[in-house]
Amino acid sequence: MVRSQRISLKQSEPVKNLDRRGDTRLMECDGFRFVAKKISRYARPVYERLSEEKIPGVAGIYEITEDGDDIFVLEEYIEGVCLKDMEEMDAADMYPVVRGLCKTVTALGKLNPPIIHRDIKPSNIILGDDGDVYLVDFGAAREFEKGLSEDTVNMGTEGYAAPEQYGFSQSDSRTDIYGIGVTISVMLTGHLPKEKMPEGPMGDLVAKCTAIDPAARYKSPSDIEKDYIRVLRGRKIKGQQTWTKYLPVGFRSGNIFAMLISTAVHYICLGVLFSSNFEGTDSPWGTTTVRGDVAIHIILLIWFLGTVAFVGDWLSVRHKLAKSQKPAIHILQSLAYIIAFTFVCFYLTYFASSL
C-alpha cells in the first residue's frame, strides 16, 4: 500500500468504471493503479479517520482531494473477486469470508470513537488475490456518537440494513453484525433471511445476527466466528435457546426492566378485560346471554394478544406483514393492519352477543 510519490488525480487516466454511476473508477498514474471514489461531505470524516489508521481488511487511503465541488478519495486498488460475483457457497467455503469480516469489524469497533460500516453486503466484499478479505465502500459509514438516540443520516441497502438504520435508534457495532448475518444467509441460500433461512444451527446463527432487537444479537463479531466454527463441526450454537422466541413480548431479551413493564401492562389490560361483564347488556340482537358473554371475552382476548404480538413483533409477525423498512411507510402499513384487525374483532363481538 506504500506509495512514495504523490498521486495526481488530474494527471491520471481512467482505466474503467467500478460502479454503474461512474463515481468509483480505477485510475492509472505513471503505471501505478489506484481507485478514485467520489464521496459526500458526510462521509469525509470517516475516510479521514481511515487514512490515519491501518485496519486489517480495509484498503489503504492515499489521499483525500477536492476537484471543484466534488470530493474524491484516492485509495488502494485491491485485486481480487467481488463476493457478489460468486455463486452460492457452502458453509465451509464461506468461513474464511466470515473470519475476515469479523476481524475487520472488530478492528473498526476498537477505534475511538468506533466506526460502523452500515452497508455490509456481498458487493462490498472483495476476496483479494493475496488471500485476505476486504471490506470496501465506507460511503454509508459513520462514527459512533455516545448518547445519540438515532442516526442523523439514514443510509444503507434495503434488505441488508438493520432496522435502527431507518431512524428507530442509533446504529452501533451490532448494526454491522446484522449485515454479516444477512451476508451469510445470502451466500449460503441465495436469499435474504426474510425470504429463506439456512437450515439447522446455521439458521439459528443467522437469526441471532439479524434479530430485530439489537440487544438480542451477538455482542461481538468474535462470538459469531466462534459459533460459526461450532456449526461447521456439527454442533448446536452454545447457549442458543431457540424456544425464547416464543416468549411473550417483553420477555425475549431477558431485560429485567422490559419484563417488569410487560408484566404490568399484561396484568392491567387482562384484569380490565376479565373484570368486564357483558351479560345482560343490550345488543342489536337482544340481551347478551352467558354464552355470548364468554364469546365476547374470547374475541377481546384474541384482539388484545394479537395486537400486542403485532406491535411487539412477536415471531417477526409485524415485519412479515408490514414489509417496508422505511419508517413512514412501515408505520402506515402497521396502522392499517391494526385498524383492520380491530375492526374485524369488534365486529365479531356484535355477532357473539346474539349467542
JOKA-V648953 format. One record per helix or strand of 2 or more residues. SS is the DSSP state (@ for helix, = for strand). FROM is the first residue (numbers start at 1). LEN is the number of residues. If there is no record, write none. Layout:
# JOKA-V648953
ss->SS from->FROM len->LEN
ss->SS from->FROM len->LEN
This chain:
# JOKA-V648953
ss->= from->13 len->5
ss->= from->24 len->6
ss->= from->32 len->8
ss->@ from->41 len->12
ss->= from->61 len->7
ss->= from->70 len->6
ss->= from->80 len->3
ss->@ from->83 len->3
ss->@ from->91 len->19
ss->= from->115 len->2
ss->@ from->122 len->3
ss->= from->125 len->4
ss->= from->133 len->3
ss->= from->142 len->2
ss->@ from->163 len->4
ss->@ from->173 len->17
ss->@ from->201 len->9
ss->@ from->214 len->3
ss->@ from->221 len->12
ss->@ from->242 len->5
ss->@ from->256 len->20
ss->= from->282 len->2
ss->= from->286 len->2
ss->@ from->290 len->22
ss->@ from->314 len->8
ss->@ from->327 len->26
